[in-house]
Structure formats: structure tokens, C-alpha cells
Amino acid sequence: MDGGAGRAGLVRLLGRRGIADREVLRAIGEVPREAFLPPELEEFAYQDSPLPIEEGQTISQPYVVAMMAEAARIRPTERVLEVGTGSGYAAAVMSRLAGEVYTIERHKSLAELAGERLREGGYANVVVRHGDGTVGWPEAAPFDAILVAAGGPDVPRALLDQLAPGGRIVMPVGEIGDQTLVRVERVGDRFQVSDLGGVRFVPLIGEEGWAPEEPTPPLVVPAPGGGDHSAVQLLREVGEPLPQIDSADLGSLVERIGGASMVLIGEATHGTSEFYRMRARITRELVEHHGFRIVAIEGDWPDAARIHRWVRHEPSEDGWMPFDRFPTWMWRNRETEGFVDWMRTFNGGRDPGDRVGFYGLDLYSMYRSAQSVIDYLDKVDPDAARVARERYGCLTPWQRDAAAYGRAALTLGHRLCEQEVLRMLEDLLVRRLDYAARDGDSLLDAVQNARLVADAERYYRAMYRGGHESWNLRDRHMFDTLVTLLRWKGEGARAVVWAHNSHVGSAHATEMGAQGQLNIGSLCRDGFGAAAFHVGFGTDHGTVAAASDWDGPMEIKTLRPAWAASYEALCHAAERPAFLLNLRDPVRTELRDELTPARLERAVGVIYRPETERQSHYFEAVLPEQFDAWIWFDETRAIHPLPAGRVTERAL
């Protein structure tokens, strides 16, 4: 994990969320959050979310730490008291803002572990005590600022007494589950109270807090800005019912798509039948009645090229089975097979120029693409094919494991094959007019494969450096491939893209974008504006096809009900089995206002880990800015994978 890049991304995200104090942002950027987490959770360190730690407690959400520190207005010479040390992370952040930090933790093991972490991290101005934080630290008083990381019925009298003149207390107060963050300032003999908004914290246990026997719910993110009740009511009123996928009335959706040249259709998981079937249903409508002739998927170019030739009734000499690497079920499933069969039927009897094509946008198939380039050159330019073999030979030691190339590139300390694969692409592009005269449309396949090898080479190196570079390289490659297809097909070309929500919904509207990530959706929004139409999907519960680890076997897993602070929980509360929301131009304009406060959104890829779902499968988003339409299925079922090793005359 690249901690520096993670901290920089987190700082950008907090700035986007409204943290304006530069010193607070600097402090967040200086403290490695992974140092205060159990090792198995380090990969989630720079997500803006609370995480479980020892003793059944949590490390606070970075936004909450920053918000409270900003509200406390801590200055460099001041003495600060923290109630609720937890992992020690917040104390470490405050140590970069204050002269001295005193922190109290009621769990002895947590206090000892936090003290050890703070000492190892060199936070010499932090003192940790095991005890009851509600009674403060009298012998170290008075304090210029007191921050309480748990909610009590009121501000403890002991803490008020230990506050210095001009000092500030920042603390959540109120009943469990209905709390308000307040700032109490001491002005002479008086205390002035400011309301900082609704929050949800664990209860403050102690002599001047809640009794130990009170329930201790898990810490969650601050409650979204009000209006949840009205938002649910609006969803009930404006959500267009979708009783059956095959017979659903898509008129309003297609009308809003209008003259868009590309429609990006997402999915909340890579293993849900309803998402695949509804995506196919929308695409059929666009192909049959609105002139869309490009279907581009989040899949590898060579594999999709085999499907492309089959659905267009073109000959294929390839003897391998498409989509035969992990995760095979993502495209080798009955839902995709049904759509592919429909494409072949649709194309039957049509002129080649009017047939719909099937294309892959992704770049994982570095070696298969290299072989495709060589095979093409063998036919049109044998001399160039010999050169290609020499250049691509650089990749041969890692033929069976492309990821191993990235590891080796870092270990050997240089870029290995970069120049060779780039020269191969450049040569193809220079000669494209000559080749096109001899070979026509097959050139597109060769050029794209060469581009894929060049981009994949960079991708696998970036993947092992960490950070966001590999994600950005991959999505930029997919976007560039989409643009290439549109240009190749000429004026008036229209494309449908099938990819995960995290790729097709604009990253500008998510914490991904705030941390420096781009995606196909944000690139399309920047480059094409309203000519790109983005459709997202969501679900609450059911089953899903996924693996537990990369390259692991597919399992049918139970999808947990949505997290309380998510868009999915909001849709579930509407108590409708399935509906469509038009977000670009809603029937009721207030719908966008109600859905605009940022909430969590679930994303399940080919891996699903219910035990860490909040950390590994949720990110923050602003739905009306991310998508132009949203399709909801309350309960969903897993896709149906095709039998392993099946070989037939059909495409899959």
C-alpha cells in the first residue's frame, strides 16, 4: 500500500467534504492511519470510514476526526484533552496541531496498545491514561480544548470545570441514536453552546456518562443531512415500477437518452442476474430502434473479438475458448449467452455495415493480444511479423502470468519491455493506411491489440507501485478504446457500454474522484457532456456470484442487507420491488435535492467479503451527479455460469 498517496488522496477527499482548516488537513496528511489499524485492515486505511479495532471498538472515520479538530480550533501552544483514545489515531493527528495532548481510554488493553503505537510513531507530546474519561484529568488541567469521541446525555460537569478560560469542548450529546455535536466555549464564567449538526457516536460510558450496561451500537458515519423521510416518500412517488424485465416499459428512459451517442450501463456487482438481463433488455431496445451498433464491455479485446466475429457471421480461425481466465463467470454465463445469441439473430441477413458488433474495452490480456498482432502481421506483412516476434519476445518469461511482469519490472528496477511494445504500436500506426488498403477492417483489431499490449505493460508495472495510477491507466485505456471504436465507425456512430457502476458512473461525484481517480464515466462526462448517458444499478439483498479471493472459485454468496447510511438502504425503505429513477431530468425537481447529500454506495466486484463489507464494498457518492438514471431491484439472484470446459459451435 502506498501510504503517502493514500494520505494525499484522503486530504483531497476531506477538502471536498468541507474541511477548510489547512492545519487540520496538514495534520491528517502527516499521520499514517495504517499504523493504528490491525494488519488485516491496512488496505482500507485511507477509506473515509470507521473501522473495527480491538475490544469490539472502532477507529474513527477520518472526516469525523478532522471535523472535530477543526471545530475545536486547536492552536500550536495549547493543551488538549481527548476522551476515548481508541487506536490512538485521533491523538496522533491532534499532536500535530497542539503543544500537549492528554488522552484517556477506558479499555486497558486499548490504552496500552495505543500508547505503544504512539511511542513507536514518535508522538512524544502525547500522554495516554487508562481510566474514566468522563471525570477528566484534573491534575493536568486546565485544558484549552477537550474533544470527546463518544456521545453522552450531556457535557460532564467535570470536563466543564477543567476547561481553561477561552477553552472549547467538542462533544456529541443526546440520546443514543439521536445526538447533536456541540461546541461549548468558556467565556468568563459563562458557557456558550453552538450546535454543529446531527451525528451518531458510540455512547460515552462512565461516572458522568451512560451506565456500562447501556447498549453500545457500532460507530457509524455522521447522519446524512435531513430529509430521509421525504426522500423515501419521493422515491415511492416518482420511481417508475419495473414489474417484469422483459416487458418493462422503457419509454421514459429512452426518451431521456435522446440523441446521446453513448449509453454507459452499469451494475452494482459482477454476479447479479437482474443486472445482466436488464442491461441486455435496454441494449436490445437501443439496437433495434435507435441505431446503436457498438456494444462494448468491461472485458478483454481478444475474447470479445471472437464473440464479435460469431455474432456478425464472420469466419474465425481461433481455436481457444473466450473468457477462460478468472473470473470466467463474469461473461461466461447464461445471461450473456442469451444476449449474444440475440445479437447473432439480429445480424442475420443484414448488410455488414449495419450489423451490431461486440467489443472488449479491457487490457488484462497482454499476451493473447501480442499473439494476435503477430498473427495479423503474418498475413499482411511477414517481415513486420518477424520484427514483432523479436520485440514481444521481451515479454516471454512472464507468458503465463502477466502480473508477474509487474513484480519483475519493480525488482529489476527498470521498465523492461516498455520501449519495445511501444515501437510495435508506433510501427502499426505508421503503416495503417497501407495495411488498410490490403486488409480493411481487420486492421482495427491489430491496432487495438497493439495498443492493449502497450497499455497493459504500463498497467502491470503501475499495479505493483500501488496508488491510483494502475486504476487510472486501465480506465483511460477503456475510454480510449471506446473513442477509437466511435471514430472507426464514423459519423453518427452510437455505442452501449457495459461495465461496473464504479467505471461508468462519473468519478467526479464520488470519493474516488476526490482521491485522484478517474474512470470511463468521468472521462465521458468531460469529453462528451450530455452526449453520454450514465445508468446505474442497485440492490438490497439476495444472492450473488463471487469469489472470496482473487483467482479463487466462484461461490453463490448471500448479499447482506444494505448499510444504514447508504443509498441502497434509502431505496429499500421505499418498499418497492423494482423501479427506475430518472435523475438527469426528474419528474419532481426536489428529488435531486433530497438525494444530493453524499451517502454510501455499495460496489461488489468479482470478490465479495461480507465480513468486511463496510470497509471493502462501500464508497461515498452523490447519486444524482454520478448517474443520469438509477435502476433498483430490492432482491436479486446470482447469475447462472455456463458449465466449465463446455465446447460448442456457439460463441460461449
Buried (B, 14 or more C-beta within 10 A) or exposed (E): BBBEBBBBBBBBBBBBBEBEBEBBBEBBBEBBBBBBBBEEBBBBBBBBBBBBBBBEBBBBBBBBBBBBBBBBBBEEEBBBBBBBBBBBBBBBBBBBBBBBBBBBBBBEEBBEBBBEBBEEBEBEBBBBBBBBBBBBBEEBBBBBBBBBBBBBBEBBEBBBEBBBEEBBBBBBBBEBEEBBBBBBBBEEEEBEEEEBEBBBBBBBBBEBBBEEEEEBEEBBBBBBEEBBEEBBBBBEEBBBEBEEBEEBEBEBBBEBBEEBBBBBBBBBBBBBBBBBBBBBBBBBBBBEEBEBBBBBBBBBBBBBBBBBBBBBEBEEEBEEBBBEEBBBBBBBBBBBBEBBBBBBEBBEEEEEEEBBBBBBBBBBBBBBBBBBBBBBBBEBBEEBBEBBBEBBEBBEEBEEEBBBBBBBBBEEEEEBBBEBBBBBBEBBEEBBEEBBEEBEEBBBBBBBBBBBBBBBBBBBBBBBEBBBBBBBBBBBBBBBBBBBBBEBBEEEBBBBBBBBBBBBBBBBBBBBBBBBBBBBBBBBBEEBEEBBBBBBBBBBBBBBBBBBEEEEEBBEBEBBEBBEBBBBBBBBBBEBEBBBBBBBEBEEEEBBBBBBBBBBBBBBBBBBBBEBBBBBBBBBBBBBBBBBBBBBBBBBBBBBBBEEEEEEEEBB
